[in-house]
Structure formats: structure tokens, C-alpha cells
Amino acid sequence: MPASAPSVLLSGFSDEAAIDKTAVQQFAAFAALGMKWFSLRFIDAGDGIKNAMQLTDPEIKTIRELMDAYGLRVATLGSPIGKVKLKDVDDGTSNRYVPFEEYLKTEVVRACELATAFDCKLIRGFSYYHPKGTKPEEHLSQACDQLGKIAEVCDSHGLTYGLEVEANLIGQTGQLMAQLHEGVNHPALVTIFDGANISTQGFSADQVYEQYLAMKPGLGWLHIKDYHDPSPTGRIHHVDEASLKNFVPADRGDCGHEAILRDLAAYMPEVEARMAKRGAPGVVCDLEPHVKGGGQFGGFSGPDGFGVAMRGLCRVLDYVGIDYETRSFDDIKASI
């Protein structure tokens, strides 16, 4: 591949590669796959499996030591920020509601502290659950106001908040994500494209591509997973996330990753410039394969499934001319 080829920073949610989600299992799997970066979400650092938001200072120290031992760095903090109810109403779901000012001072600040503790510049987050049965468009103004304040807190810590497109949230389509990005209008808020999170809602490959295009002006990084629905029924307005089980590698699903990544290759300089201004190490391509199952707050691929998904993504990247880096023999020699 020519030296001038566009390049992504290859990362992934390491908890998906570990059967027991222990730090050692996660890091051993990623090191063996040649990964240099990972995204931190669920982990067992010696006191049971917990979301990164619940990590104690001793656990952070343990994880940092293991990261050094396995030659890994945190690309993004996979926080659940924004995956709470926008309004305190009983809509038949089990989603939490936290008063916003309290949420801002506690959980949002804690996410920033954790990202800083891991020398990470990027926090993954979401756009709130609107009351089930209402239209997301009805809640854009309130969501933009609250997301703008989250962006301001992140910015005060030198961090960037990445807003992930996902079913059942206000930002459930590329077009809604574009409206949120435009409404917030803050450099510390960017969008995260995830094809499968759109495809699971019944959208076709052409519609997924259109939504990617809508998100391009605010694009910060990408999550890579794909989905193949064996019995498509059209648009699904509320996705039963507990029943999703048809996730596949990026080279064989319904999202059309080849067309998306081919367009990204030409657009890469703009995204690189945007993220460089935010102090990010590159344009992150975060594998989140879910090939053995996924749900509302995470997924599982196993070490074998993660390897299959990684090779599937690399085949597409190679085909469209996007470069990426995995460990080389020179890296091994340098570590001895």
C-alpha cells in the first residue's frame, strides 16, 4: 500500500474478546491479534466484572500496569453516558432516569476523570432515551441542550464526546444525528457511525449509506460491526435489543461497509484534521463485532470471533485502500 494511503487507528472493545472479561484475557487476546489500541468498557481487574465507570483507583493502577506489560493503549472510553431517560416518565422500559444537573456533576465528570486516568482523549456516549411511543424529533431541543453541556464538561477536561448512533435513542438515524450535531454546534462533540446499529432497525444498505453521508460533517470515528437479517420486514421503530442475534463480520453483512469505507478513504483528510485539533491519536476504527451476541449495553465475540471479525474488517480496508497498523516484528524486537 502506498505511503500516501489514508490510515485508520485500528482498535476494538477488548471485553468482547475475553470469555471471562478479565483484564489478562482481554489484553492477551488483543496482543495476540496484533492490536496496539483498545476501547475500555467492561473489565475484571481483580474485583469482579464491572463497567469502567465503577473502577476504583487500585483497579485503575492494576489495569495501567497490565496495559504496559501487554503493550496496549486506550483509544476510547466506552462509557454509557447518555444511555438514560431524557424525561422522568414511566414508559414501560427499565431505563434509568437521573436528574440532569446531578448526572452532569457525577457520572459525566467521572467519565472525564477515567479518560484522563487512562491518557485517553475520546469518550463514547449516547443521545438519551426519549419516552417510548413518542417521536425522537419532539425531543431534539432538550437533547441538544443537555448534550451541549456534556460537551462543555468534556472540553474543560481536554476531551471529546463521541455520540454513537443507536436504535431507540434520540440519535437513532444518521439524519437525527446530523441534527443533534448541528444543534449542539460544539467542537467537543462529534458523531460515531455504526452501520449495524442502523441496519438492525430494518434499513437497507442504500439507506445505511445515506445515513453515513448525513453524519459525515460531524464524523469523529467509527464503530465496526455488521448485521444480516435473514427475514427483513422493513423499518423497525422500537428494536428489541435483547433479541438481536444476527451480527456478522464487516465483509458479509447488510450495511455495505465497502461503499462506506471507500467514501471514507477520500474523506479521511478532513476527519483527520478534525480529530487532530482535539488531540486524538488518529481516526479510530473501533471493532465491536457482537458475532456471538449483543444487547443494550454490550456484546460478546470471544477470542475466535473477534479474530474472525478483525480479519473481515482488514479485508475490506485492504480492498478500498485504507491503511492500518498492527504489531510487527520490529515492535517485538523493540519490546525485548
C-alpha positions in Angstrom: 0.0 0.0 0.0 1.4 3.4 -0.9 2.8 5.7 1.8 0.1 8.3 0.9 -2.7 5.9 1.6 -5.3 7.1 4.2 -4.9 5.3 7.5 -7.2 4.5 10.5 -6.2 3.7 14.0 -7.4 0.1 14.5 -9.0 -0.5 17.9 -11.7 -2.6 19.4 -13.8 -3.3 22.5 -11.5 -5.7 24.2 -14.1 -7.1 26.6 -15.7 -8.8 23.5 -12.6 -10.9 23.1 -12.5 -12.3 26.6 -14.6 -15.2 27.8 -14.4 -14.1 31.5 -13.7 -10.4 30.7 -10.6 -10.5 32.9 -8.0 -7.8 32.1 -5.4 -10.5 31.4 -7.7 -12.4 29.0 -8.7 -9.2 27.2 -5.1 -8.0 26.8 -3.6 -11.4 25.9 -6.2 -11.8 23.1 -5.6 -8.3 21.7 -1.8 -8.6 21.9 -2.0 -12.0 20.1 -4.2 -10.4 17.4 -1.6 -7.7 16.9 -3.7 -4.9 18.3 -2.0 -1.8 19.8 -5.1 0.0 20.9 -8.3 -1.0 22.7 -11.6 0.6 23.9 -12.3 0.1 27.6 -15.9 -0.9 28.6 -16.4 -3.9 30.9 -13.4 -5.4 32.7 -12.5 -7.6 35.7 -9.3 -6.1 37.3 -9.4 -8.5 40.3 -12.7 -7.5 42.0 -15.3 -8.9 39.5 -16.6 -7.7 36.2 -17.7 -4.1 36.2 -18.2 -1.2 33.8 -15.2 1.0 33.6 -17.3 3.8 35.3 -17.2 1.7 38.5 -13.4 1.2 38.6 -11.5 2.0 41.8 -8.1 3.7 41.9 -6.3 0.4 42.8 -8.1 -1.3 39.8 -7.1 1.6 37.5 -3.5 1.1 38.7 -3.7 -2.7 38.0 -5.1 -2.1 34.5 -2.4 0.5 33.7 0.3 -1.9 34.8 -1.2 -4.7 32.6 -1.5 -2.3 29.7 2.2 -1.6 29.9 3.0 -5.3 30.1 0.9 -6.2 27.1 1.8 -3.1 25.1 -1.6 -1.6 24.8 -3.1 1.9 24.9 -6.7 3.1 25.4 -8.2 4.6 22.2 -11.7 5.4 23.6 -13.5 5.1 26.9 -16.7 3.1 26.1 -18.8 4.9 28.7 -22.6 4.5 28.9 -23.1 8.3 29.3 -26.3 9.4 27.6 -27.9 6.0 27.9 -30.5 7.2 30.4 -34.0 8.6 30.1 -34.3 12.2 28.9 -37.5 12.6 30.9 -38.7 11.2 34.3 -41.7 9.3 32.9 -42.8 5.7 33.2 -42.8 4.5 29.6 -42.7 0.7 30.3 -38.9 0.5 30.0 -36.4 -0.2 32.7 -34.1 2.6 31.6 -32.8 4.8 34.4 -33.6 8.5 34.9 -31.1 10.8 36.7 -31.8 14.5 37.1 -29.5 16.2 34.6 -27.5 18.5 36.9 -26.8 15.6 39.2 -25.8 13.5 36.2 -23.5 16.1 34.9 -21.7 16.6 38.2 -21.3 12.9 39.0 -21.3 10.4 36.1 -20.2 12.8 33.3 -17.4 14.2 35.5 -16.4 10.6 36.5 -16.2 9.6 32.8 -13.8 12.5 32.2 -11.7 11.6 35.2 -11.4 8.0 34.0 -10.5 9.0 30.4 -7.8 11.2 31.9 -6.5 8.4 34.1 -6.0 6.3 31.0 -4.5 9.0 28.9 -7.4 8.8 26.5 -8.9 11.7 24.6 -12.2 10.2 23.5 -15.3 9.3 25.4 -18.0 7.3 23.7 -21.6 8.3 24.6 -25.2 8.4 23.6 -28.1 10.8 23.0 -30.7 9.8 25.6 -33.8 7.6 25.5 -36.9 9.6 24.6 -40.2 8.3 26.1 -41.2 5.1 24.3 -44.0 5.8 22.0 -43.0 9.4 21.2 -41.1 10.6 18.2 -37.4 11.5 18.7 -37.9 14.7 16.7 -40.1 16.0 19.5 -37.1 16.0 22.0 -34.3 17.4 19.9 -34.2 20.7 21.6 -33.8 19.3 25.1 -31.4 16.7 24.0 -29.2 19.3 22.2 -29.2 21.5 25.3 -28.1 18.6 27.6 -25.6 17.2 25.1 -24.1 20.7 24.7 -23.5 20.9 28.4 -21.9 17.4 28.4 -19.6 18.6 25.6 -18.6 21.6 27.6 -17.6 19.5 30.6 -15.6 17.1 28.3 -14.0 20.1 26.7 -13.0 21.5 30.1 -11.0 18.3 30.6 -9.4 18.4 27.1 -11.7 15.6 25.9 -14.1 14.9 23.1 -17.6 13.3 23.4 -18.4 10.9 20.6 -22.2 10.5 20.0 -23.0 7.0 18.8 -25.9 6.3 16.5 -28.1 3.6 18.0 -31.7 2.3 17.9 -34.3 3.5 20.5 -32.3 6.7 21.3 -33.0 10.2 20.0 -30.0 9.9 17.7 -31.2 6.7 16.1 -30.6 7.6 12.5 -27.9 9.4 10.6 -30.3 12.3 9.9 -31.2 12.7 13.5 -27.5 12.5 14.5 -26.8 15.3 12.0 -29.5 17.5 13.6 -28.1 16.8 17.1 -24.6 17.7 15.9 -25.7 20.9 14.2 -27.9 21.8 17.2 -25.1 21.4 19.7 -22.5 23.0 17.5 -19.6 22.4 19.8 -16.1 21.2 18.7 -16.0 18.8 21.6 -19.0 16.8 20.2 -18.5 14.6 17.2 -20.6 11.6 15.9 -19.8 7.9 15.8 -21.0 6.0 12.8 -22.1 2.4 13.5 -23.6 0.6 10.5 -25.1 -2.3 12.4 -26.9 0.0 14.8 -28.7 1.4 11.8 -29.2 -1.9 9.9 -30.9 -3.6 12.9 -33.7 -1.0 12.6 -34.6 -2.5 9.2 -32.8 -0.1 6.9 -31.3 -1.3 3.6 -27.7 -0.9 2.6 -28.6 2.1 0.5 -30.3 3.7 3.5 -27.4 3.0 5.7 -25.1 4.7 3.2 -27.4 7.7 3.1 -27.2 8.0 6.9 -23.4 7.7 6.8 -23.4 10.6 4.4 -25.7 12.6 6.7 -23.2 12.1 9.6 -20.1 13.0 7.6 -19.9 16.7 8.5 -19.6 15.8 12.2 -17.9 12.4 12.0 -15.3 11.7 14.6 -14.8 8.0 14.5 -16.4 4.7 13.6 -17.7 1.5 15.3 -17.4 -1.5 13.1 -20.0 -4.2 13.3 -22.4 -5.6 10.7 -25.8 -7.3 10.7 -27.6 -9.7 8.4 -31.3 -10.0 8.8 -32.5 -13.4 7.4 -36.1 -12.2 7.3 -36.2 -8.4 6.6 -39.5 -6.8 7.4 -38.7 -3.1 6.8 -38.4 -0.3 9.3 -38.5 -1.2 13.0 -39.4 1.7 15.2 -38.5 0.1 18.5 -35.8 -2.6 18.5 -35.9 -5.4 21.0 -32.2 -5.3 21.7 -32.3 -8.5 23.8 -33.4 -10.5 20.7 -30.6 -9.3 18.3 -28.5 -12.3 17.3 -27.6 -11.9 13.6 -24.4 -9.9 13.8 -21.7 -10.8 11.3 -18.2 -9.6 10.2 -18.0 -6.4 8.2 -17.3 -8.2 4.9 -20.6 -10.1 4.9 -23.4 -8.1 6.3 -26.2 -5.8 5.2 -24.5 -2.5 6.0 -22.5 -2.1 2.8 -19.2 -1.4 4.5 -17.2 -1.5 1.3 -19.1 1.6 -0.1 -18.9 3.4 3.2 -15.2 2.8 3.8 -14.4 3.6 0.1 -16.0 7.0 0.6 -14.2 7.5 3.9 -10.9 6.9 2.2 -11.4 10.1 0.2 -12.8 12.0 3.1 -10.1 10.9 5.6 -8.0 14.1 5.5 -11.0 16.2 6.8 -11.7 13.7 9.6 -8.0 13.5 10.5 -7.8 17.3 10.7 -10.9 17.5 12.8 -9.7 14.9 15.3 -6.1 16.2 15.4 -7.5 19.5 16.6 -9.0 17.6 19.5 -5.7 15.9 20.4 -6.9 12.4 19.2 -4.2 10.0 18.1 -5.9 9.3 14.8 -9.3 8.3 13.2 -10.4 5.4 15.3 -11.9 2.4 13.7 -13.4 0.5 16.7 -14.3 -3.1 16.3 -17.4 -4.0 18.3 -18.4 -7.2 16.4 -21.1 -8.9 18.7 -20.7 -12.0 16.5 -21.7 -14.3 19.4 -24.5 -11.9 20.6 -25.2 -8.4 21.6 -27.6 -6.3 23.7 -28.3 -2.9 25.1 -25.1 -2.4 27.0 -22.5 -4.7 25.3 -21.8 -7.8 23.3 -19.6 -10.9 23.0 -17.5 -12.3 20.3 -14.9 -14.5 22.0 -11.2 -14.5 21.1 -12.0 -16.6 18.0 -15.0 -14.5 16.9 -13.1 -11.3 17.5 -10.2 -12.6 15.3 -12.6 -13.5 12.5 -14.3 -10.1 12.7 -10.9 -8.3 12.7 -9.7 -10.2 9.6 -13.1 -9.4 7.9 -12.6 -5.7 8.5 -9.0 -5.8 7.4 -10.0 -7.4 4.1 -12.4 -4.5 3.4 -9.9 -1.9 4.4 -7.3 -3.5 2.2 -9.8 -3.7 -0.7 -10.7 0.0 -0.5 -7.2 1.3 0.1 -7.2 2.3 3.7 -4.1 1.5 5.7 -4.0 0.4 9.4 -1.3 -0.8 11.7 -0.8 -4.0 13.7 2.2 -5.2 15.6 5.3 -6.0 13.5 8.4 -7.9 14.2 10.2 -4.6 14.7 7.7 -3.9 17.5 8.5 -7.2 19.1 12.2 -6.6 18.9 11.7 -3.1 20.4 9.8 -4.5 23.4 12.5 -7.0 24.4 
